Amino acid sequence: MRATVRESTGALFMLRCAELGLSDEALDGMTMGMVYDMLIERGNDDEEYPYKATQEDIYSFFGKG
């Protein structure tokens, strides 16, 4: 990931909070780090992750031996 020159401002932070639907009450109990973690997780929602192999997957790949 490349760094940008876009400065993080209070207005930008509040915009991101609004995008997440966070109320003032919700923000009272959160740190900025928690909000940024939520933004990252929201971005990860569109990613496709591999699934864990089941025993049947292993048998079909290697055979039952």
GROMACS elastic network, one bead per residue, 0.5 to 0.9 nm:
[ bonds ]
;  ai    aj funct       b0    kb
    3     6     6  0.88563   500
    4     7     6  0.82837   500
    7    12     6  0.88642   500
    8    11     6  0.83605   500
    8    12     6  0.63865   500
    8    13     6  0.71485   500
    9    12     6  0.51695   500
    9    13     6  0.62379   500
    9    14     6  0.86624   500
   10    13     6  0.50263   500
   10    14     6  0.61572   500
   10    15     6  0.85488   500
   11    14     6  0.51348   500
   11    15     6  0.61358   500
   11    16     6  0.87059   500
   12    16     6  0.63101   500
   12    17     6  0.86754   500
   13    16     6  0.51819   500
   13    17     6  0.62915   500
   13    18     6  0.87281   500
   13    32     6  0.85530   500
   13    35     6  0.88488   500
   13    36     6  0.89918   500
   14    18     6  0.61506   500
   14    19     6  0.85683   500
   15    18     6  0.50777   500
   15    19     6  0.62136   500
   15    20     6  0.87301   500
   16    20     6  0.63427   500
   16    21     6  0.86786   500
   16    22     6  0.89449   500
   16    35     6  0.83919   500
   16    36     6  0.87180   500
   16    39     6  0.77141   500
   17    20     6  0.51375   500
   17    21     6  0.62975   500
   17    22     6  0.54022   500
   17    23     6  0.79669   500
   17    27     6  0.83717   500
   17    35     6  0.71652   500
   17    39     6  0.87503   500
   18    22     6  0.58242   500
   18    23     6  0.76879   500
   19    22     6  0.77299   500
   20    35     6  0.86698   500
   20    38     6  0.80401   500
   20    39     6  0.75388   500
   20    42     6  0.85965   500
   22    25     6  0.80371   500
   22    26     6  0.58887   500
   22    27     6  0.65768   500
   22    35     6  0.89989   500
   23    26     6  0.50874   500
   23    27     6  0.62599   500
   23    28     6  0.87270   500
   24    27     6  0.50608   500
   24    28     6  0.62949   500
   25    28     6  0.52499   500
   25    29     6  0.73971   500
   26    29     6  0.59324   500
   26    30     6  0.68970   500
   27    30     6  0.50163   500
   27    31     6  0.75314   500
   27    32     6  0.87707   500
   27    35     6  0.83881   500
   28    31     6  0.82020   500
   30    33     6  0.80222   500
   30    34     6  0.60430   500
   30    35     6  0.70892   500
   31    34     6  0.52176   500
   31    35     6  0.66514   500
   31    36     6  0.88577   500
   32    35     6  0.51397   500
   32    36     6  0.62595   500
   32    37     6  0.85917   500
   33    36     6  0.50726   500
   33    37     6  0.60614   500
   33    38     6  0.86062   500
   34    38     6  0.62680   500
   34    39     6  0.87325   500
   35    38     6  0.50849   500
   35    39     6  0.63494   500
   35    40     6  0.87619   500
   36    40     6  0.62423   500
   36    41     6  0.86330   500
   37    40     6  0.51045   500
   37    41     6  0.61979   500
   37    42     6  0.86004   500
   38    41     6  0.50568   500
   38    42     6  0.60978   500
   38    43     6  0.85991   500
   39    42     6  0.50801   500
   39    43     6  0.62888   500
   39    44     6  0.87094   500
   40    43     6  0.50668   500
   40    44     6  0.63033   500
   40    45     6  0.89220   500
   41    45     6  0.64507   500
   42    45     6  0.52605   500
   42    46     6  0.79294   500
   43    46     6  0.64173   500
   43    47     6  0.78560   500
   44    47     6  0.52804   500
   44    48     6  0.85458   500
   45    48     6  0.81446   500
   53    56     6  0.78687   500
   53    57     6  0.55996   500
   53    58     6  0.67351   500
   54    57     6  0.50986   500
   54    58     6  0.65123   500
   54    59     6  0.87774   500
   55    58     6  0.51051   500
   55    59     6  0.62499   500
   55    60     6  0.86546   500
   56    59     6  0.50182   500
   56    60     6  0.60995   500
   56    61     6  0.85698   500
   57    60     6  0.51476   500
   57    61     6  0.62090   500
   57    62     6  0.86348   500
   58    61     6  0.51304   500
   58    62     6  0.59627   500
   58    63     6  0.73822   500
   58    64     6  0.83949   500
   59    62     6  0.52864   500
   59    64     6  0.50858   500
   59    65     6  0.81621   500
   60    63     6  0.53843   500
   60    64     6  0.76205   500
   61    64     6  0.89827   500
   62    65     6  0.74563   500
